[in-house]
Amino acid sequence: MAPPARRSSVACALMACAATLLTGAPAHAHADAPAPTLRFGACPDSVPDPPAPERVACATLAVPLDRHHPEGEHLRIAVSRVRASGSPAERRGILLVNPGGPGGSGLPYAVTKRAKLPESVRRSYDIIGFDPRGVGHSTPADCGRMGGLFDGPGADPVPVGPRAERAHLGSLRRMADDCAAGAGGALPYLSTEQTAHDMDAIRAALGERRTSFLGVSYGSYLGAAYAAHFPRHVSRMVLDSVVGPEEWYGFDLRQTRALLRQRDVFFRWTAEHTGRFRLGDSPEAVRAAYLRVRTGLATRPVDGFGAAAFDRAVYRALGRTERWTGLADGLHAYLSDGDIGALRPTAPFDGPESRNYEAANRIVKCADGHAPTPRQVVADVRRLRRLDPQPVLTGIEASSCAYWHHRPAHRTRLGGPGAPPVLLIASAHDPVTPIEGAHRLRRLLPGSRLVTLHQDYSHGVFASRGNPCVDGAAAAYLVDGALPAADVHCAGPGLPEPRG
């Protein structure tokens, strides 16, 4: 473990590199020059130490803001590494990892995800984490007020009626203006395609001919983009909880509909455990209790916790069944005595990490493809309200692209006939990245195999759900290099028992 003083000094150094989005310094290396090497040292405090004797080390790598102009502005990418724990004969190379988002910090992920990986994978690979451009210690994006998103309690995120719809569009316009002011000339370049090129720069700087990759959620989209642009540099690739090959706005809508289905499952589950939660003995009764909570918080927020914060809490809880007990307890606590403690997140929504995540999420999505029109945004809100009068619209981040200041010329290219076959993993009832995305992406990755965890309702599967069938299939592929002969079907846990 590095001494606290040294870790803090390195953290300050990394933050200094990220204080401004652009370095302003021209590149001195030509495209055909040898790749730079990474100089690893201590990590910032945000990166935990792995159990001894393993060690984590960090470095930064300068990359072009725009890959088409390598002599222009540069930014710095923060990279972390935990060496393989096995013998040299066991080593299979490097395994880059990405936790999702867009906007998720990957620098600590090399440590936290590695701790959950099967031992055979830990022995075989140097695990490489990195903060994608615009995130964390890699020149973080900042959208300032971001259209009032961080105001508390803020406006109800589900507009009802023409006046509220106009106000909703106004907030999206202000968000786009704030991001344009905050990101400046970098706005078009904080994209998945550019990040895929950063990944290849990391591979080259590590002196590796090829790289393996593990991407979860948005990480699956990033991995498919890397496979499209650098098919010959891919060794083995695991794409978990697959986003699917579509425009971000269309994906957001598909996710919203899946979350409504998942919420109905939550209502049934809560009713089946009425003795524990006391919210009603039928799905309809639980739904009525849920709506009383939301209506109450929309009408009279508690300490700044209103309808928007409630919807964010529900969005987060629905994605992982282990969070359902806390959500149901929170509904009961509010109805009993107005307590919102179990519903309020531990980290403040307007904190620096959250602000960076929300900014990077919108900037990346709007840089990746075509935008909806304002009229389309309103029409889709109305369709969702016809599907359910009280939808959860928290995840439709790409609606802000309707007013974006940069319009990308093309969609992000994913997979393709030249891409190698990979291993896809999906939960059968994941509401965050519905399994249809995995089926659609595999058509762009010929020869790929799909591992499905049936009877499962959560987001994130490999080295996350603790399923031996899933983990065994993925580990065997990563270590031995052979895809399964056919798709793999694994039995999942079903719905959980309430905690406590």
WOGI-V762348 format. One record per residue. N is the residue number from 0. RES is the residue in three letters. PSI is psi in radians with two decimals (* if undefined). D_FIRST is the distance of its C-alpha to the first C-alpha in whole Angstrom. Layout:
n:N res:RES psi:PSI d_first:D_FIRST
n:N res:RES psi:PSI d_first:D_FIRST
This chain:
n:0 res:MET psi:2.28 d_first:0
n:1 res:ALA psi:2.52 d_first:4
n:2 res:PRO psi:2.48 d_first:6
n:3 res:PRO psi:-0.70 d_first:9
n:4 res:ALA psi:-0.71 d_first:11
n:5 res:ARG psi:-0.72 d_first:10
n:6 res:ARG psi:-0.71 d_first:9
n:7 res:SER psi:-0.70 d_first:13
n:8 res:SER psi:-0.67 d_first:15
n:9 res:VAL psi:-0.65 d_first:14
n:10 res:ALA psi:-0.74 d_first:15
n:11 res:CYS psi:-0.69 d_first:18
n:12 res:ALA psi:-0.75 d_first:19
n:13 res:LEU psi:-0.69 d_first:18
n:14 res:MET psi:-0.62 d_first:21
n:15 res:ALA psi:-0.68 d_first:23
n:16 res:CYS psi:-0.52 d_first:24
n:17 res:ALA psi:0.06 d_first:24
n:18 res:ALA psi:-0.61 d_first:26
n:19 res:THR psi:2.59 d_first:30
n:20 res:LEU psi:-0.58 d_first:30
n:21 res:LEU psi:2.50 d_first:32
n:22 res:THR psi:-0.46 d_first:31
n:23 res:GLY psi:-0.03 d_first:35
n:24 res:ALA psi:2.31 d_first:34
n:25 res:PRO psi:2.69 d_first:36
n:26 res:ALA psi:2.58 d_first:35
n:27 res:HIS psi:-0.17 d_first:35
n:28 res:ALA psi:2.47 d_first:35
n:29 res:HIS psi:2.88 d_first:38
n:30 res:ALA psi:-0.53 d_first:38
n:31 res:ASP psi:0.12 d_first:38
n:32 res:ALA psi:2.76 d_first:36
n:33 res:PRO psi:2.54 d_first:33
n:34 res:ALA psi:2.49 d_first:30
n:35 res:PRO psi:2.72 d_first:27
n:36 res:THR psi:2.73 d_first:24
n:37 res:LEU psi:2.34 d_first:20
n:38 res:ARG psi:1.85 d_first:18
n:39 res:PHE psi:2.48 d_first:15
n:40 res:GLY psi:-2.65 d_first:12
n:41 res:ALA psi:2.78 d_first:9
n:42 res:CYS psi:2.81 d_first:10
n:43 res:PRO psi:2.89 d_first:12
n:44 res:ASP psi:-0.38 d_first:11
n:45 res:SER psi:-0.23 d_first:13
n:46 res:VAL psi:2.04 d_first:11
n:47 res:PRO psi:2.79 d_first:9
n:48 res:ASP psi:2.37 d_first:6
n:49 res:PRO psi:2.86 d_first:9
n:50 res:PRO psi:2.45 d_first:9
n:51 res:ALA psi:2.56 d_first:8
n:52 res:PRO psi:0.06 d_first:10
n:53 res:GLU psi:2.69 d_first:9
n:54 res:ARG psi:2.59 d_first:7
n:55 res:VAL psi:2.46 d_first:9
n:56 res:ALA psi:2.69 d_first:10
n:57 res:CYS psi:2.75 d_first:13
n:58 res:ALA psi:2.99 d_first:16
n:59 res:THR psi:2.63 d_first:20
n:60 res:LEU psi:2.20 d_first:23
n:61 res:ALA psi:2.28 d_first:27
n:62 res:VAL psi:2.69 d_first:29
n:63 res:PRO psi:2.43 d_first:33
n:64 res:LEU psi:-0.77 d_first:34
n:65 res:ASP psi:2.02 d_first:37
n:66 res:ARG psi:-0.39 d_first:37
n:67 res:HIS psi:-0.20 d_first:40
n:68 res:HIS psi:1.27 d_first:40
n:69 res:PRO psi:-0.27 d_first:37
n:70 res:GLU psi:0.03 d_first:38
n:71 res:GLY psi:-2.60 d_first:38
n:72 res:GLU psi:2.57 d_first:35
n:73 res:HIS psi:2.74 d_first:32
n:74 res:LEU psi:2.96 d_first:29
n:75 res:ARG psi:2.36 d_first:25
n:76 res:ILE psi:2.22 d_first:23
n:77 res:ALA psi:2.30 d_first:19
n:78 res:VAL psi:2.47 d_first:18
n:79 res:SER psi:2.73 d_first:15
n:80 res:ARG psi:2.36 d_first:14
n:81 res:VAL psi:2.10 d_first:13
n:82 res:ARG psi:2.69 d_first:15
n:83 res:ALA psi:2.47 d_first:17
n:84 res:SER psi:-0.12 d_first:17
n:85 res:GLY psi:-3.03 d_first:20
n:86 res:SER psi:2.84 d_first:22
n:87 res:PRO psi:-0.59 d_first:24
n:88 res:ALA psi:-0.43 d_first:27
n:89 res:GLU psi:-0.31 d_first:26
n:90 res:ARG psi:2.36 d_first:24
n:91 res:ARG psi:0.04 d_first:26
n:92 res:GLY psi:-2.53 d_first:24
n:93 res:ILE psi:2.60 d_first:23
n:94 res:LEU psi:1.76 d_first:23
n:95 res:LEU psi:2.51 d_first:23
n:96 res:VAL psi:2.56 d_first:22
n:97 res:ASN psi:2.30 d_first:24
n:98 res:PRO psi:-0.18 d_first:24
n:99 res:GLY psi:-2.87 d_first:27
n:100 res:GLY psi:-2.06 d_first:29
n:101 res:PRO psi:2.55 d_first:30
n:102 res:GLY psi:-0.09 d_first:28
n:103 res:GLY psi:2.38 d_first:25
n:104 res:SER psi:2.21 d_first:21
n:105 res:GLY psi:-0.10 d_first:20
n:106 res:LEU psi:-0.86 d_first:17
n:107 res:PRO psi:-0.24 d_first:15
n:108 res:TYR psi:-0.49 d_first:17
n:109 res:ALA psi:-0.53 d_first:16
n:110 res:VAL psi:-0.88 d_first:13
n:111 res:THR psi:-0.71 d_first:15
n:112 res:LYS psi:-0.67 d_first:18
n:113 res:ARG psi:-0.65 d_first:17
n:114 res:ALA psi:-0.40 d_first:16
n:115 res:LYS psi:-0.19 d_first:20
n:116 res:LEU psi:2.63 d_first:21
n:117 res:PRO psi:2.59 d_first:23
n:118 res:GLU psi:-0.64 d_first:22
n:119 res:SER psi:-0.57 d_first:24
n:120 res:VAL psi:-0.72 d_first:23
n:121 res:ARG psi:-0.60 d_first:19
n:122 res:ARG psi:-0.40 d_first:20
n:123 res:SER psi:-0.42 d_first:23
n:124 res:TYR psi:2.49 d_first:21
n:125 res:ASP psi:2.12 d_first:18
n:126 res:ILE psi:2.17 d_first:18
n:127 res:ILE psi:2.04 d_first:18
n:128 res:GLY psi:2.79 d_first:18
n:129 res:PHE psi:2.58 d_first:20
n:130 res:ASP psi:2.06 d_first:21
n:131 res:PRO psi:2.72 d_first:25
n:132 res:ARG psi:2.34 d_first:27
n:133 res:GLY psi:-0.03 d_first:28
n:134 res:VAL psi:2.44 d_first:25
n:135 res:GLY psi:-2.05 d_first:22
n:136 res:HIS psi:0.12 d_first:20
n:137 res:SER psi:1.28 d_first:23
n:138 res:THR psi:1.26 d_first:26
n:139 res:PRO psi:2.45 d_first:26
n:140 res:ALA psi:2.60 d_first:30
n:141 res:ASP psi:2.14 d_first:32
n:142 res:CYS psi:0.29 d_first:35
n:143 res:GLY psi:-2.28 d_first:36
n:144 res:ARG psi:-0.48 d_first:38
n:145 res:MET psi:0.81 d_first:38
n:146 res:GLY psi:0.34 d_first:42
n:147 res:GLY psi:0.12 d_first:41
n:148 res:LEU psi:-0.60 d_first:39
n:149 res:PHE psi:0.09 d_first:36
n:150 res:ASP psi:2.52 d_first:39
n:151 res:GLY psi:2.25 d_first:40
n:152 res:PRO psi:-0.24 d_first:42
n:153 res:GLY psi:2.96 d_first:43
n:154 res:ALA psi:2.71 d_first:46
n:155 res:ASP psi:2.17 d_first:46
n:156 res:PRO psi:-0.10 d_first:45
n:157 res:VAL psi:1.69 d_first:48
n:158 res:PRO psi:2.38 d_first:51
n:159 res:VAL psi:1.98 d_first:54
n:160 res:GLY psi:2.77 d_first:57
n:161 res:PRO psi:-0.71 d_first:58
n:162 res:ARG psi:-0.79 d_first:57
n:163 res:ALA psi:-0.62 d_first:53
n:164 res:GLU psi:-0.71 d_first:53
n:165 res:ARG psi:-0.70 d_first:54
n:166 res:ALA psi:-0.66 d_first:51
n:167 res:HIS psi:-0.79 d_first:49
n:168 res:LEU psi:-0.63 d_first:50
n:169 res:GLY psi:-0.67 d_first:49
n:170 res:SER psi:-0.62 d_first:46
n:171 res:LEU psi:-0.69 d_first:45
n:172 res:ARG psi:-0.75 d_first:47
n:173 res:ARG psi:-0.63 d_first:45
n:174 res:MET psi:-0.78 d_first:41
n:175 res:ALA psi:-0.72 d_first:42
n:176 res:ASP psi:-0.74 d_first:43
n:177 res:ASP psi:-0.71 d_first:40
n:178 res:CYS psi:-0.61 d_first:38
n:179 res:ALA psi:-0.70 d_first:41
n:180 res:ALA psi:-0.66 d_first:40
n:181 res:GLY psi:-0.72 d_first:36
n:182 res:ALA psi:-0.44 d_first:36
n:183 res:GLY psi:-2.37 d_first:39
n:184 res:GLY psi:-0.21 d_first:39
n:185 res:ALA psi:-0.18 d_first:36
n:186 res:LEU psi:-0.77 d_first:38
n:187 res:PRO psi:-0.24 d_first:39
n:188 res:TYR psi:-0.02 d_first:36
n:189 res:LEU psi:1.12 d_first:33
n:190 res:SER psi:2.88 d_first:35
n:191 res:THR psi:-0.70 d_first:34
n:192 res:GLU psi:-0.77 d_first:35
n:193 res:GLN psi:-0.65 d_first:34
n:194 res:THR psi:-0.63 d_first:30
n:195 res:ALA psi:-0.68 d_first:31
n:196 res:HIS psi:-0.59 d_first:32
n:197 res:ASP psi:-0.70 d_first:29
n:198 res:MET psi:-0.73 d_first:27
n:199 res:ASP psi:-0.54 d_first:29
n:200 res:ALA psi:-0.65 d_first:28
n:201 res:ILE psi:-0.79 d_first:25
n:202 res:ARG psi:-0.84 d_first:26
n:203 res:ALA psi:-0.70 d_first:28
n:204 res:ALA psi:-0.44 d_first:25
n:205 res:LEU psi:-0.03 d_first:23
n:206 res:GLY psi:0.45 d_first:26
n:207 res:GLU psi:2.38 d_first:27
n:208 res:ARG psi:-0.62 d_first:31
n:209 res:ARG psi:2.86 d_first:30
n:210 res:THR psi:2.56 d_first:28
n:211 res:SER psi:2.85 d_first:27
n:212 res:PHE psi:2.44 d_first:27
n:213 res:LEU psi:1.98 d_first:26
n:214 res:GLY psi:2.32 d_first:27
n:215 res:VAL psi:2.36 d_first:28
n:216 res:SER psi:-2.09 d_first:31
n:217 res:TYR psi:-0.50 d_first:31
n:218 res:GLY psi:-0.49 d_first:29
n:219 res:SER psi:-0.65 d_first:32
n:220 res:TYR psi:-0.75 d_first:34
n:221 res:LEU psi:-0.74 d_first:32
n:222 res:GLY psi:-0.71 d_first:32
n:223 res:ALA psi:-0.58 d_first:35
n:224 res:ALA psi:-0.71 d_first:36
n:225 res:TYR psi:-0.73 d_first:33
n:226 res:ALA psi:-0.53 d_first:36
n:227 res:ALA psi:-0.68 d_first:39
n:228 res:HIS psi:-0.49 d_first:38
n:229 res:PHE psi:0.99 d_first:36
n:230 res:PRO psi:-0.56 d_first:37
n:231 res:ARG psi:-0.13 d_first:37
n:232 res:HIS psi:0.06 d_first:33
n:233 res:VAL psi:2.24 d_first:33
n:234 res:SER psi:-1.31 d_first:32
n:235 res:ARG psi:2.44 d_first:31
n:236 res:MET psi:2.23 d_first:31
n:237 res:VAL psi:2.10 d_first:30
n:238 res:LEU psi:1.96 d_first:32
n:239 res:ASP psi:2.37 d_first:31
n:240 res:SER psi:1.24 d_first:33
n:241 res:VAL psi:2.31 d_first:35
n:242 res:VAL psi:-0.83 d_first:37
n:243 res:GLY psi:2.72 d_first:40
n:244 res:PRO psi:1.36 d_first:42
n:245 res:GLU psi:2.95 d_first:43
n:246 res:GLU psi:2.58 d_first:43
n:247 res:TRP psi:-0.66 d_first:41
n:248 res:TYR psi:-0.74 d_first:43
n:249 res:GLY psi:-0.70 d_first:45
n:250 res:PHE psi:-0.78 d_first:42
n:251 res:ASP psi:-0.71 d_first:41
n:252 res:LEU psi:-0.71 d_first:45
n:253 res:ARG psi:-0.70 d_first:44
n:254 res:GLN psi:-0.72 d_first:41
n:255 res:THR psi:-0.72 d_first:43
n:256 res:ARG psi:-0.68 d_first:46
n:257 res:ALA psi:-0.62 d_first:43
n:258 res:LEU psi:-0.58 d_first:42
n:259 res:LEU psi:-0.71 d_first:45
n:260 res:ARG psi:-0.72 d_first:46
n:261 res:GLN psi:-0.65 d_first:42
n:262 res:ARG psi:-0.63 d_first:43
n:263 res:ASP psi:-0.67 d_first:47
n:264 res:VAL psi:-0.73 d_first:45
n:265 res:PHE psi:-0.74 d_first:43
n:266 res:PHE psi:-0.77 d_first:46
n:267 res:ARG psi:-0.77 d_first:47
n:268 res:TRP psi:-0.76 d_first:44
n:269 res:THR psi:-0.68 d_first:44
n:270 res:ALA psi:-0.64 d_first:48
n:271 res:GLU psi:-0.37 d_first:48
n:272 res:HIS psi:0.77 d_first:46
n:273 res:THR psi:-0.55 d_first:48
n:274 res:GLY psi:-0.47 d_first:48
n:275 res:ARG psi:-0.74 d_first:44
n:276 res:PHE psi:-0.43 d_first:44
n:277 res:ARG psi:0.78 d_first:48
n:278 res:LEU psi:0.03 d_first:48
n:279 res:GLY psi:2.69 d_first:51
n:280 res:ASP psi:0.26 d_first:52
n:281 res:SER psi:2.70 d_first:53
n:282 res:PRO psi:-0.64 d_first:51
n:283 res:GLU psi:-0.68 d_first:53
n:284 res:ALA psi:-0.70 d_first:53
n:285 res:VAL psi:-0.73 d_first:49
n:286 res:ARG psi:-0.74 d_first:49
n:287 res:ALA psi:-0.69 d_first:52
n:288 res:ALA psi:-0.74 d_first:49
n:289 res:TYR psi:-0.81 d_first:47
n:290 res:LEU psi:-0.56 d_first:49
n:291 res:ARG psi:-0.68 d_first:50
n:292 res:VAL psi:-0.87 d_first:46
n:293 res:ARG psi:-0.76 d_first:46
n:294 res:THR psi:-0.72 d_first:49
n:295 res:GLY psi:-0.76 d_first:49
n:296 res:LEU psi:-0.54 d_first:45
n:297 res:ALA psi:-0.62 d_first:47
n:298 res:THR psi:-0.77 d_first:50
n:299 res:ARG psi:1.54 d_first:48
n:300 res:PRO psi:2.64 d_first:44
n:301 res:VAL psi:1.99 d_first:42
n:302 res:ASP psi:0.77 d_first:40
n:303 res:GLY psi:-0.01 d_first:40
n:304 res:PHE psi:1.81 d_first:39
n:305 res:GLY psi:-2.64 d_first:42
n:306 res:ALA psi:-0.72 d_first:43
n:307 res:ALA psi:-0.79 d_first:41
n:308 res:ALA psi:-0.65 d_first:38
n:309 res:PHE psi:-0.81 d_first:39
n:310 res:ASP psi:-0.64 d_first:40
n:311 res:ARG psi:-0.70 d_first:36
n:312 res:ALA psi:-0.71 d_first:35
n:313 res:VAL psi:-0.78 d_first:38
n:314 res:TYR psi:-0.81 d_first:37
n:315 res:ARG psi:-0.74 d_first:33
n:316 res:ALA psi:-0.63 d_first:34
n:317 res:LEU psi:-0.41 d_first:37
n:318 res:GLY psi:-0.30 d_first:34
n:319 res:ARG psi:2.12 d_first:33
n:320 res:THR psi:-0.41 d_first:35
n:321 res:GLU psi:-0.18 d_first:32
n:322 res:ARG psi:-0.06 d_first:32
n:323 res:TRP psi:-0.64 d_first:36
n:324 res:THR psi:-0.77 d_first:36
n:325 res:GLY psi:-0.66 d_first:35
n:326 res:LEU psi:-0.82 d_first:37
n:327 res:ALA psi:-0.73 d_first:40
n:328 res:ASP psi:-0.66 d_first:39
n:329 res:GLY psi:-0.68 d_first:39
n:330 res:LEU psi:-0.78 d_first:42
n:331 res:HIS psi:-0.72 d_first:44
n:332 res:ALA psi:-0.69 d_first:42
n:333 res:TYR psi:-0.78 d_first:43
n:334 res:LEU psi:-0.50 d_first:47
n:335 res:SER psi:-0.83 d_first:47
n:336 res:ASP psi:0.29 d_first:46
n:337 res:GLY psi:0.25 d_first:44
n:338 res:ASP psi:2.20 d_first:41
n:339 res:ILE psi:0.23 d_first:39
n:340 res:GLY psi:-0.71 d_first:35
n:341 res:ALA psi:-0.29 d_first:35
n:342 res:LEU psi:-0.50 d_first:36
n:343 res:ARG psi:2.33 d_first:34
n:344 res:PRO psi:2.72 d_first:30
n:345 res:THR psi:-0.65 d_first:27
n:346 res:ALA psi:2.37 d_first:26
n:347 res:PRO psi:2.44 d_first:29
n:348 res:PHE psi:-0.51 d_first:31
n:349 res:ASP psi:0.31 d_first:31
n:350 res:GLY psi:2.92 d_first:28
n:351 res:PRO psi:-0.76 d_first:26
n:352 res:GLU psi:-0.73 d_first:24
n:353 res:SER psi:-0.72 d_first:28
n:354 res:ARG psi:-0.73 d_first:30
n:355 res:ASN psi:-0.76 d_first:28
n:356 res:TYR psi:-0.87 d_first:28
n:357 res:GLU psi:-0.65 d_first:32
n:358 res:ALA psi:-0.88 d_first:33
n:359 res:ALA psi:-0.65 d_first:31
n:360 res:ASN psi:-0.87 d_first:33
n:361 res:ARG psi:-0.74 d_first:36
n:362 res:ILE psi:-0.77 d_first:36
n:363 res:VAL psi:-0.82 d_first:35
n:364 res:LYS psi:-0.72 d_first:37
n:365 res:CYS psi:-0.34 d_first:40
n:366 res:ALA psi:-0.21 d_first:39
n:367 res:ASP psi:-0.28 d_first:39
n:368 res:GLY psi:-2.85 d_first:43
n:369 res:HIS psi:2.71 d_first:46
n:370 res:ALA psi:2.67 d_first:46
n:371 res:PRO psi:2.86 d_first:49
n:372 res:THR psi:2.75 d_first:52
n:373 res:PRO psi:-0.68 d_first:52
n:374 res:ARG psi:-0.69 d_first:55
n:375 res:GLN psi:-0.68 d_first:53
n:376 res:VAL psi:-0.83 d_first:50
n:377 res:VAL psi:-0.74 d_first:53
n:378 res:ALA psi:-0.68 d_first:54
n:379 res:ASP psi:-0.62 d_first:51
n:380 res:VAL psi:-0.74 d_first:51
n:381 res:ARG psi:-0.70 d_first:54
n:382 res:ARG psi:-0.75 d_first:54
n:383 res:LEU psi:-0.63 d_first:51
n:384 res:ARG psi:-0.48 d_first:53
n:385 res:ARG psi:-0.59 d_first:56
n:386 res:LEU psi:-0.70 d_first:53
n:387 res:ASP psi:2.21 d_first:52
n:388 res:PRO psi:-0.39 d_first:53
n:389 res:GLN psi:1.25 d_first:49
n:390 res:PRO psi:2.93 d_first:47
n:391 res:VAL psi:1.86 d_first:43
n:392 res:LEU psi:0.16 d_first:43
n:393 res:THR psi:-0.64 d_first:39
n:394 res:GLY psi:0.05 d_first:38
n:395 res:ILE psi:1.08 d_first:41
n:396 res:GLU psi:-0.53 d_first:39
n:397 res:ALA psi:-0.08 d_first:41
n:398 res:SER psi:-0.48 d_first:44
n:399 res:SER psi:-0.33 d_first:43
n:400 res:CYS psi:-0.26 d_first:44
n:401 res:ALA psi:-0.46 d_first:47
n:402 res:TYR psi:0.34 d_first:47
n:403 res:TRP psi:2.58 d_first:44
n:404 res:HIS psi:-0.21 d_first:45
n:405 res:HIS psi:2.31 d_first:44
n:406 res:ARG psi:1.88 d_first:46
n:407 res:PRO psi:2.57 d_first:44
n:408 res:ALA psi:-0.42 d_first:47
n:409 res:HIS psi:2.86 d_first:46
n:410 res:ARG psi:2.78 d_first:44
n:411 res:THR psi:2.26 d_first:40
n:412 res:ARG psi:2.23 d_first:41
n:413 res:LEU psi:2.35 d_first:40
n:414 res:GLY psi:-2.53 d_first:40
n:415 res:GLY psi:2.96 d_first:44
n:416 res:PRO psi:-0.42 d_first:46
n:417 res:GLY psi:-0.12 d_first:43
n:418 res:ALA psi:2.56 d_first:40
n:419 res:PRO psi:2.74 d_first:39
n:420 res:PRO psi:2.53 d_first:39
n:421 res:VAL psi:3.10 d_first:36
n:422 res:LEU psi:2.09 d_first:35
n:423 res:LEU psi:2.50 d_first:35
n:424 res:ILE psi:2.38 d_first:34
n:425 res:ALA psi:2.56 d_first:36
n:426 res:SER psi:2.37 d_first:37
n:427 res:ALA psi:-0.52 d_first:40
n:428 res:HIS psi:0.53 d_first:40
n:429 res:ASP psi:2.10 d_first:37
n:430 res:PRO psi:-0.28 d_first:39
n:431 res:VAL psi:-0.79 d_first:36
n:432 res:THR psi:1.48 d_first:37
n:433 res:PRO psi:2.57 d_first:40
n:434 res:ILE psi:-0.35 d_first:41
n:435 res:GLU psi:-0.55 d_first:43
n:436 res:GLY psi:-0.67 d_first:41
n:437 res:ALA psi:-0.73 d_first:40
n:438 res:HIS psi:-0.64 d_first:43
n:439 res:ARG psi:-0.67 d_first:44
n:440 res:LEU psi:-0.63 d_first:41
n:441 res:ARG psi:-0.42 d_first:42
n:442 res:ARG psi:-0.35 d_first:45
n:443 res:LEU psi:-0.03 d_first:44
n:444 res:LEU psi:1.32 d_first:41
n:445 res:PRO psi:2.41 d_first:44
n:446 res:GLY psi:-0.03 d_first:43
n:447 res:SER psi:2.80 d_first:40
n:448 res:ARG psi:2.64 d_first:40
n:449 res:LEU psi:2.22 d_first:39
n:450 res:VAL psi:2.07 d_first:37
n:451 res:THR psi:2.24 d_first:39
n:452 res:LEU psi:1.82 d_first:37
n:453 res:HIS psi:2.89 d_first:41
n:454 res:GLN psi:0.72 d_first:41
n:455 res:ASP psi:2.49 d_first:38
n:456 res:TYR psi:0.41 d_first:38
n:457 res:SER psi:2.85 d_first:34
n:458 res:HIS psi:2.29 d_first:32
n:459 res:GLY psi:2.05 d_first:29
n:460 res:VAL psi:-1.11 d_first:30
n:461 res:PHE psi:2.28 d_first:28
n:462 res:ALA psi:0.63 d_first:25
n:463 res:SER psi:-0.79 d_first:26
n:464 res:ARG psi:-0.15 d_first:29
n:465 res:GLY psi:0.53 d_first:28
n:466 res:ASN psi:2.02 d_first:31
n:467 res:PRO psi:-0.59 d_first:32
n:468 res:CYS psi:-0.83 d_first:34
n:469 res:VAL psi:-0.90 d_first:33
n:470 res:ASP psi:-0.64 d_first:29
n:471 res:GLY psi:-0.73 d_first:31
n:472 res:ALA psi:-0.75 d_first:33
n:473 res:ALA psi:-0.73 d_first:31
n:474 res:ALA psi:-0.73 d_first:28
n:475 res:ALA psi:-0.69 d_first:31
n:476 res:TYR psi:-0.81 d_first:32
n:477 res:LEU psi:-0.68 d_first:29
n:478 res:VAL psi:-0.77 d_first:29
n:479 res:ASP psi:-0.35 d_first:32
n:480 res:GLY psi:0.01 d_first:33
n:481 res:ALA psi:2.19 d_first:37
n:482 res:LEU psi:2.68 d_first:38
n:483 res:PRO psi:2.65 d_first:39
n:484 res:ALA psi:-0.45 d_first:43
n:485 res:ALA psi:3.03 d_first:44
n:486 res:ASP psi:2.63 d_first:42
n:487 res:VAL psi:2.33 d_first:40
n:488 res:HIS psi:2.12 d_first:41
n:489 res:CYS psi:2.47 d_first:39
n:490 res:ALA psi:2.24 d_first:40
n:491 res:GLY psi:-3.11 d_first:38
n:492 res:PRO psi:-0.21 d_first:37
n:493 res:GLY psi:-2.92 d_first:40
n:494 res:LEU psi:2.58 d_first:40
n:495 res:PRO psi:2.88 d_first:38
n:496 res:GLU psi:2.52 d_first:39
n:497 res:PRO psi:2.54 d_first:38
n:498 res:ARG psi:2.64 d_first:35
n:499 res:GLY psi:* d_first:36
